[in-house]
């Protein structure tokens, strides 16, 4: 009987969680492939900050081209390239109280114990295995926990989801994190701790490799652009018409080919509500449902109208869409889409402006909170202003330009040019009342409406406003 040390890197594989769920059945073998035999004993070690022995196991197969199970695949931070593997039977599961370095047995037996070194597989000794086994017995750690643990993947991202909210809340910005969360089996909170440049580089890699597709819907976007259509092509001076796959069909084909290996794909649809949903998705809208995907109990397929191909959507293709709630076309969003997508509300987060909260005496956080409270009172929270508008503001001139070219035009669109309501949001520093019309300037005509009692307003020149004018938006008593 041989004895082995198998190591797992927590940056690649979540060993502890896999053992807790009792799903670990195979292990990669990169060294000593011809020496490992059925019946050999294995010490399973996790490297890193929480290093230690997490299990003792027995080899139950020859080393070979063994596929990891689909359940095991969920616990990989990064799915590795295919390599030789061996089947294991876990005999002592120590996930809840591993043998860490601090309590490892001492003595000559562990002089050549290679735990923590770079390789995956090392030869161990019977003395090392027996010493660990004796320690387990002494600490009474052979008893496994009484709870019944069932497999629950740490990542619970829905297959179809829409990030919706007012403009400037970072919906498109956040699609990068959502896509990486799906592709790398990581939580959004973990990804939020990483540098944005690093996240962006990884996203660009997936985009270039074809694991991610990106498309923006608009009013003229069609089924032929999204799924398939007949497009003219010039060949040897002649115009010929050929069936051309759209972005959705191309990504579905890639996902179908990789389905057996568990690789995931993501399609990002920006501004999904700007397109004609019924016309773009056509009969495929039903195929997006979880229980209608390939391999599910209610699997459905359709025959595409141009190519006559049988078509079904695999379960490893995820769709992330964005929707601007201030867009008036939102109200006509197809009810079929609402039933098939999970909606995640992305609201303004003024606290994210802490690093620039006070600018030339202007509290940007309080300014944004006040604007949105007033907009919500007059309209709805769907029409608030996002924090992202203020990210590039570092000087008073930046603030003037932001209001002149982005905030005020947005408010004019929201309130359909009603300057009186814009005045209720921004105050007298931004909007002023004009003198009443003079009747002697108008032609002699029997006009019955009370024209001359109507108040008329105009916007002030925003480029002349001072920091005090901006402060008075949220502090009406400021002088």
C-alpha positions as CSV (number, residue, x, y, z in Angstrom):
1,X,0.0,0.0,0.0
2,X,1.3,3.5,-0.9
3,X,0.5,6.7,0.9
4,X,0.0,10.1,-0.8
5,X,-0.4,13.8,-0.1
6,X,-3.0,15.5,-2.4
7,X,-3.2,19.3,-2.2
8,X,-6.0,21.7,-3.1
9,X,-5.4,25.5,-3.6
10,X,-8.4,27.5,-2.2
11,X,-7.9,30.0,-4.9
12,X,-8.8,27.3,-7.4
13,X,-11.0,24.8,-5.5
14,X,-13.2,25.3,-2.5
15,X,-12.2,22.1,-0.8
16,X,-13.8,22.7,2.6
17,X,-17.2,23.4,1.1
18,X,-17.0,20.4,-1.2
19,X,-16.3,18.2,1.8
20,X,-19.0,19.7,3.8
21,X,-21.5,18.9,1.0
22,X,-20.0,15.4,0.7
23,X,-19.5,15.6,-3.0
24,X,-15.8,15.2,-3.4
25,X,-15.3,12.1,-5.6
26,X,-12.3,12.8,-7.8
27,X,-8.9,14.5,-7.6
28,X,-6.4,15.8,-10.1
29,X,-3.2,13.8,-10.5
30,X,-0.2,15.5,-12.1
31,X,2.6,13.5,-10.5
32,X,3.3,9.8,-9.8
33,X,0.4,8.8,-12.1
34,X,1.8,5.3,-12.8
35,X,2.5,4.6,-9.1
36,X,-0.9,5.4,-7.6
37,X,-3.0,2.3,-7.2
38,X,-6.4,1.2,-6.0
39,X,-6.4,0.9,-2.2
40,X,-3.7,3.5,-1.6
41,X,-4.3,6.0,1.3
42,X,-4.4,9.7,0.8
43,X,-3.9,12.7,3.0
44,X,-5.9,15.6,1.6
45,X,-4.4,19.0,2.4
46,X,-5.6,22.5,1.7
47,X,-2.9,25.2,1.2
48,X,-3.2,28.9,2.0
49,X,-4.1,30.8,5.2
50,X,-6.3,28.0,6.5
51,X,-3.9,25.2,5.7
52,X,-4.3,21.8,7.2
53,X,-5.5,18.2,6.7
54,X,-9.2,18.3,5.7
55,X,-9.7,14.6,4.9
56,X,-8.2,11.1,4.8
57,X,-9.3,9.1,1.8
58,X,-8.7,5.8,-0.1
59,X,-8.0,5.5,-3.8
60,X,-10.8,3.6,-5.6
61,X,-9.7,3.7,-9.3
62,X,-6.7,3.8,-11.5
63,X,-5.5,7.2,-12.6
64,X,-6.9,8.1,-16.0
65,X,-9.1,10.4,-18.1
66,X,-11.8,10.6,-15.5
67,X,-14.3,13.5,-15.7
68,X,-15.0,15.4,-12.6
69,X,-18.7,15.4,-11.7
70,X,-20.9,18.3,-12.6
71,X,-21.5,18.8,-8.9
72,X,-17.8,19.0,-8.2
73,X,-17.4,21.6,-11.0
74,X,-19.5,24.1,-9.0
75,X,-16.8,24.3,-6.4
76,X,-14.0,25.5,-8.7
77,X,-13.2,29.2,-8.5
78,X,-11.6,28.7,-11.9
79,X,-12.4,25.5,-13.9
80,X,-9.0,23.9,-14.7
81,X,-7.8,22.5,-17.9
82,X,-8.5,18.8,-18.4
83,X,-6.0,16.5,-16.6
84,X,-5.7,13.0,-15.3
85,X,-7.8,12.3,-12.2
86,X,-8.4,9.5,-9.8
87,X,-11.5,8.4,-7.8
88,X,-11.5,8.7,-4.0
89,X,-13.6,7.4,-1.1
90,X,-13.5,9.9,1.8
91,X,-12.9,7.9,5.0
92,X,-12.4,10.7,7.5
93,X,-14.1,14.0,6.7
94,X,-12.5,16.8,8.8
95,X,-14.1,19.9,7.1
96,X,-15.5,21.1,10.4
97,X,-12.3,20.8,12.4
98,X,-9.2,20.3,10.2
99,X,-5.8,19.3,11.5
100,X,-4.0,22.7,11.1
101,X,-0.3,23.3,11.2
102,X,-0.5,24.4,14.9
103,X,-1.8,21.0,16.0
104,X,0.1,18.8,13.5
105,X,2.0,16.0,15.2
106,X,5.7,16.6,15.8
107,X,8.5,14.1,15.2
108,X,10.9,12.7,12.7
109,X,8.1,11.3,10.6
110,X,7.2,14.8,9.4
111,X,10.7,15.8,8.5
112,X,9.9,15.1,4.8
113,X,6.3,16.1,4.8
114,X,5.8,18.3,1.7
115,X,2.5,20.1,2.5
116,X,2.4,23.6,1.2
117,X,4.9,23.2,-1.6
118,X,3.7,24.0,-5.1
119,X,2.8,20.6,-6.6
120,X,-0.5,18.9,-6.4
121,X,0.6,15.4,-5.5
122,X,3.5,14.2,-3.3
123,X,4.4,10.8,-1.8
124,X,3.7,10.5,1.9
125,X,4.6,7.8,4.4
126,X,2.6,5.3,6.5
127,X,4.2,6.9,9.6
128,X,2.7,10.3,8.6
129,X,-0.7,8.8,7.8
130,X,-0.8,6.9,11.1
131,X,0.3,9.9,13.2
132,X,-2.5,12.0,11.7
133,X,-5.0,9.1,12.3
134,X,-3.8,8.8,15.9
135,X,-4.3,12.5,16.4
136,X,-7.8,12.3,15.0
137,X,-8.6,9.5,17.4
138,X,-7.2,11.4,20.3
139,X,-9.1,14.5,19.6
140,X,-12.3,12.5,19.0
141,X,-12.8,14.1,15.5
142,X,-13.8,10.9,13.8
143,X,-17.5,11.7,14.5
144,X,-18.9,13.6,11.5
145,X,-21.5,16.3,12.2
146,X,-25.0,15.1,12.7
147,X,-26.6,17.7,10.4
148,X,-27.8,16.5,7.0
149,X,-25.9,18.7,4.5
150,X,-27.3,18.8,1.0
151,X,-25.6,20.2,-2.0
152,X,-26.2,23.9,-2.5
153,X,-24.0,25.7,-5.0
154,X,-22.6,28.9,-3.4
155,X,-23.5,30.7,-6.6
156,X,-27.3,31.2,-7.0
157,X,-27.4,33.4,-10.0
158,X,-30.6,33.2,-12.0
159,X,-30.4,32.1,-15.6
160,X,-32.3,35.3,-16.8
161,X,-32.0,38.6,-14.9
162,X,-32.6,42.3,-15.5
163,X,-30.7,45.0,-13.7
164,X,-33.2,47.9,-13.6
165,X,-33.1,51.4,-12.1
166,X,-32.8,55.1,-12.9
167,X,-30.1,56.5,-15.2
168,X,-26.6,56.8,-13.7
169,X,-26.8,54.0,-11.1
170,X,-24.2,51.8,-12.8
171,X,-26.3,49.1,-14.3
172,X,-24.1,48.5,-17.3
173,X,-21.1,49.0,-15.1
174,X,-22.3,46.2,-12.8
175,X,-22.9,43.7,-15.6
176,X,-19.1,43.1,-15.6
177,X,-19.2,41.9,-12.0
178,X,-22.4,39.9,-12.6
179,X,-20.9,38.1,-15.6
180,X,-17.6,37.3,-13.8
181,X,-19.6,36.0,-10.8
182,X,-21.3,33.5,-13.2
183,X,-18.2,32.5,-15.1
184,X,-15.9,32.2,-12.2
185,X,-18.3,30.8,-9.6
186,X,-17.7,33.7,-7.2
187,X,-19.9,36.0,-5.2
188,X,-20.5,39.6,-6.0
189,X,-19.2,40.6,-2.6
190,X,-15.9,38.9,-3.3
191,X,-15.6,40.6,-6.7
192,X,-16.4,44.0,-5.2
193,X,-13.1,43.8,-3.2
194,X,-11.0,43.5,-6.4
195,X,-9.4,46.3,-8.4
196,X,-11.7,47.5,-11.2
197,X,-8.9,47.4,-13.8
198,X,-8.2,43.7,-13.0
199,X,-11.9,42.9,-13.3
200,X,-12.2,44.7,-16.6
201,X,-9.2,42.9,-18.0
202,X,-10.7,39.5,-17.1
203,X,-14.0,40.5,-18.6
204,X,-12.3,41.6,-21.8
205,X,-10.6,38.2,-22.0
206,X,-13.9,36.4,-21.7
207,X,-15.4,38.8,-24.3
208,X,-12.6,38.1,-26.8
209,X,-12.7,34.3,-26.1
210,X,-16.4,34.1,-26.9
211,X,-17.6,33.3,-23.4
212,X,-19.4,36.6,-23.2
213,X,-21.6,38.3,-25.8
214,X,-22.8,41.9,-25.7
215,X,-25.6,43.6,-27.6
216,X,-27.7,46.8,-27.2
217,X,-31.3,46.7,-28.2
218,X,-32.8,49.6,-30.1
219,X,-36.0,50.3,-32.0
220,X,-34.8,48.9,-35.3
221,X,-33.1,45.8,-33.8
222,X,-34.9,42.7,-35.2
223,X,-35.2,38.9,-34.9
224,X,-32.9,38.7,-37.9
225,X,-30.2,40.6,-36.0
226,X,-30.7,38.6,-32.8
227,X,-31.4,35.0,-34.0
228,X,-31.0,34.5,-37.7
229,X,-31.9,36.1,-41.0
230,X,-31.3,36.2,-44.7
231,X,-28.6,38.8,-45.4
232,X,-27.3,40.0,-48.8
233,X,-23.6,39.3,-49.5
234,X,-21.4,40.3,-52.4
235,X,-19.5,37.3,-54.0
236,X,-17.5,37.7,-57.2
237,X,-19.5,40.8,-58.2
238,X,-22.9,39.1,-57.6
239,X,-25.3,39.8,-54.8
240,X,-26.3,36.5,-53.1
241,X,-28.6,35.9,-50.1
242,X,-27.4,33.7,-47.3
243,X,-28.7,32.8,-43.9
244,X,-26.6,34.5,-41.2
245,X,-26.7,33.7,-37.5
246,X,-27.3,36.4,-35.0
247,X,-25.5,36.9,-31.8
248,X,-28.0,34.9,-29.7
249,X,-27.8,31.9,-32.0
250,X,-24.0,32.0,-32.2
251,X,-23.7,32.1,-28.4
252,X,-26.3,29.3,-28.0
253,X,-24.2,27.1,-30.3
254,X,-21.0,27.7,-28.3
255,X,-22.8,26.9,-25.1
256,X,-24.3,23.7,-26.5
257,X,-20.8,22.5,-27.5
258,X,-19.5,23.2,-24.0
259,X,-22.5,22.1,-22.0
260,X,-21.1,18.6,-21.2
261,X,-17.9,20.2,-19.7
262,X,-19.9,22.7,-17.5
263,X,-18.5,25.8,-19.1
264,X,-20.8,28.8,-18.7
265,X,-21.6,31.6,-21.2
266,X,-23.2,35.0,-20.6
267,X,-25.1,37.2,-23.0
268,X,-25.5,40.8,-21.9
269,X,-28.4,42.8,-23.4
270,X,-28.1,46.5,-22.7
271,X,-31.3,48.6,-22.7
272,X,-33.5,45.6,-23.3
273,X,-36.7,47.6,-23.0
274,X,-35.8,49.8,-26.0
275,X,-36.3,46.9,-28.4
276,X,-39.6,45.3,-29.5
277,X,-39.3,42.2,-27.3
278,X,-42.0,40.1,-29.1
279,X,-40.4,40.8,-32.5
280,X,-36.8,40.2,-31.4
281,X,-37.3,37.0,-29.4
282,X,-40.2,35.6,-31.4
283,X,-41.0,32.0,-30.4
284,X,-37.8,31.7,-28.5
285,X,-39.1,33.6,-25.4
286,X,-40.6,30.4,-24.0
287,X,-37.3,28.5,-24.4
288,X,-35.5,30.8,-22.0
289,X,-37.5,29.5,-19.0
290,X,-35.5,27.4,-16.6
291,X,-37.6,24.2,-17.0
292,X,-37.7,24.6,-20.8
293,X,-33.9,24.5,-21.3
294,X,-32.0,21.6,-22.8
295,X,-31.9,18.6,-20.5
296,X,-34.7,19.8,-18.2
297,X,-37.8,17.8,-17.4
298,X,-39.9,20.1,-19.7
299,X,-37.3,20.6,-22.4
300,X,-38.7,22.4,-25.5
301,X,-37.2,23.0,-28.9
302,X,-38.4,24.9,-31.9
303,X,-37.6,24.8,-35.7
304,X,-36.0,28.1,-36.8
305,X,-37.9,29.7,-39.7
306,X,-34.9,30.3,-42.0
307,X,-32.4,27.5,-41.4
308,X,-35.1,24.9,-40.4
309,X,-32.7,23.8,-37.6
310,X,-33.9,22.3,-34.4
311,X,-33.2,24.9,-31.7
312,X,-33.1,24.7,-27.9
313,X,-31.4,26.9,-25.3
314,X,-28.8,25.1,-23.0
315,X,-28.8,25.6,-19.2
316,X,-25.2,27.0,-19.2
317,X,-26.2,30.2,-21.1
318,X,-27.0,33.1,-18.7
319,X,-28.7,36.3,-19.8
320,X,-28.0,39.6,-18.0
321,X,-30.0,42.6,-19.2
322,X,-30.2,46.2,-18.2
323,X,-33.3,48.5,-18.2
324,X,-33.5,52.2,-17.6
325,X,-36.7,52.8,-15.6
326,X,-36.8,56.5,-16.6
327,X,-37.2,55.4,-20.2
328,X,-40.9,55.9,-21.0
329,X,-40.9,52.7,-23.1
330,X,-40.6,50.8,-19.8
331,X,-44.3,50.9,-19.3
332,X,-44.9,48.8,-22.5
333,X,-42.4,46.1,-21.4
334,X,-43.7,42.8,-22.6
335,X,-45.4,40.9,-19.8
336,X,-43.9,37.7,-21.1
337,X,-40.4,39.1,-20.3
338,X,-41.5,40.1,-16.8
339,X,-42.5,36.4,-16.1
340,X,-39.2,35.0,-17.4
341,X,-36.6,37.3,-15.9
342,X,-35.6,38.0,-12.3
343,X,-35.5,41.8,-11.7
344,X,-32.8,43.3,-9.6
345,X,-33.4,46.9,-8.5
346,X,-30.3,49.1,-8.8
347,X,-30.9,52.4,-6.9
348,X,-28.7,55.5,-6.5
349,X,-26.1,55.1,-3.8
350,X,-25.0,58.6,-2.6
351,X,-22.6,57.1,0.0
352,X,-20.3,56.0,-2.9
353,X,-19.4,59.7,-3.3
354,X,-17.8,59.8,0.2
355,X,-14.3,60.3,-1.4
356,X,-15.5,63.6,-3.0
357,X,-18.5,64.4,-0.7
358,X,-17.5,68.0,0.0
359,X,-16.5,70.0,-3.1
360,X,-15.8,73.8,-2.7
361,X,-18.1,73.8,0.2
362,X,-20.8,71.8,-1.6
363,X,-21.8,68.5,0.0
364,X,-22.4,66.3,-3.1
365,X,-24.0,63.5,-1.0
366,X,-26.6,65.8,0.5
367,X,-27.1,67.5,-2.8
368,X,-27.9,64.2,-4.6
369,X,-30.1,63.0,-1.7
370,X,-32.2,66.2,-1.8
371,X,-32.6,66.1,-5.6
372,X,-33.8,62.5,-5.5
373,X,-36.2,63.1,-2.6
374,X,-37.9,65.9,-4.5
375,X,-38.0,64.0,-7.8
376,X,-39.5,61.0,-6.0
377,X,-42.2,63.3,-4.5
378,X,-43.1,64.9,-7.8
379,X,-42.7,61.9,-10.0
380,X,-41.4,58.5,-8.8
381,X,-38.2,56.8,-7.6
382,X,-37.8,55.4,-11.1
383,X,-36.8,58.9,-12.2
384,X,-34.1,59.6,-9.7
385,X,-30.6,60.6,-10.6
386,X,-27.8,58.1,-10.2
387,X,-24.6,58.6,-8.3
388,X,-22.4,57.8,-11.3
389,X,-23.2,61.3,-12.8
390,X,-21.1,62.8,-10.0
391,X,-18.0,60.5,-10.3
392,X,-16.0,62.9,-12.4
393,X,-16.8,66.0,-10.5
394,X,-13.7,67.5,-8.8
395,X,-14.1,71.2,-9.3
396,X,-16.9,73.8,-9.2
397,X,-16.6,74.1,-13.0
398,X,-17.2,70.4,-13.2
399,X,-20.3,70.8,-11.1
400,X,-21.6,73.6,-13.3
401,X,-21.0,71.6,-16.4
402,X,-22.7,68.5,-14.9
403,X,-25.9,70.5,-14.2
404,X,-25.8,72.5,-17.4
405,X,-25.3,69.6,-19.8
406,X,-26.7,66.5,-18.0
407,X,-28.8,67.1,-14.9
408,X,-31.0,70.0,-16.1
409,X,-31.6,68.5,-19.6
410,X,-32.6,65.2,-17.8
411,X,-35.0,67.1,-15.6
412,X,-36.5,68.9,-18.7
413,X,-37.1,65.5,-20.2
414,X,-38.7,64.2,-16.9
415,X,-41.0,67.2,-16.5
416,X,-41.7,67.7,-20.2
417,X,-40.1,71.1,-20.1
418,X,-42.2,72.4,-17.2
419,X,-39.7,74.9,-15.6
420,X,-42.0,75.5,-12.6
421,X,-41.6,71.8,-11.5
422,X,-37.8,72.0,-12.2
423,X,-37.8,75.0,-9.9
424,X,-39.4,72.9,-7.2
425,X,-36.5,70.5,-7.5
426,X,-33.6,73.0,-7.9
427,X,-34.9,76.1,-6.3
428,X,-34.7,79.8,-7.1
429,X,-31.0,79.7,-7.6
430,X,-31.6,77.9,-10.9
431,X,-35.0,79.0,-12.1
432,X,-36.4,82.6,-12.1
433,X,-39.8,84.1,-12.8
434,X,-40.1,86.4,-15.8
435,X,-42.2,89.6,-15.8
436,X,-45.8,89.1,-16.9
437,X,-46.8,89.7,-20.5
438,X,-47.7,93.2,-21.6
439,X,-51.1,93.3,-23.2
440,X,-50.3,96.3,-25.3
441,X,-47.7,94.3,-27.3
442,X,-50.3,91.9,-28.7
443,X,-52.7,92.2,-31.6
444,X,-56.3,93.2,-30.9
445,X,-58.1,89.8,-30.7
446,X,-60.9,88.6,-28.4
447,X,-58.8,86.0,-26.4
448,X,-60.8,84.8,-23.4
449,X,-58.2,82.9,-21.4
450,X,-56.5,84.5,-18.5
451,X,-53.3,84.8,-20.4
452,X,-51.8,87.7,-18.4
453,X,-52.1,86.0,-15.0
454,X,-50.0,83.0,-16.1
455,X,-46.5,82.9,-14.6
456,X,-43.6,82.3,-17.0
457,X,-40.2,81.0,-15.9
458,X,-36.7,80.7,-17.3
459,X,-33.5,79.0,-16.4
460,X,-30.6,81.1,-15.1
461,X,-27.2,80.8,-16.7
462,X,-25.8,77.9,-14.8
463,X,-22.2,78.8,-15.7
464,X,-22.5,81.9,-13.5
465,X,-23.8,80.1,-10.4
466,X,-21.6,80.1,-7.2
467,X,-21.1,77.4,-4.7
468,X,-23.7,79.1,-2.5
469,X,-26.3,78.6,-5.2
470,X,-25.6,74.8,-5.1
471,X,-25.6,74.7,-1.3
472,X,-29.0,76.4,-1.3
473,X,-30.5,73.5,-3.2
474,X,-30.3,71.3,-0.1
475,X,-29.9,74.0,2.6
476,X,-32.7,76.6,2.0
477,X,-31.6,78.7,5.0
478,X,-28.1,79.1,3.7
479,X,-27.0,82.7,3.2
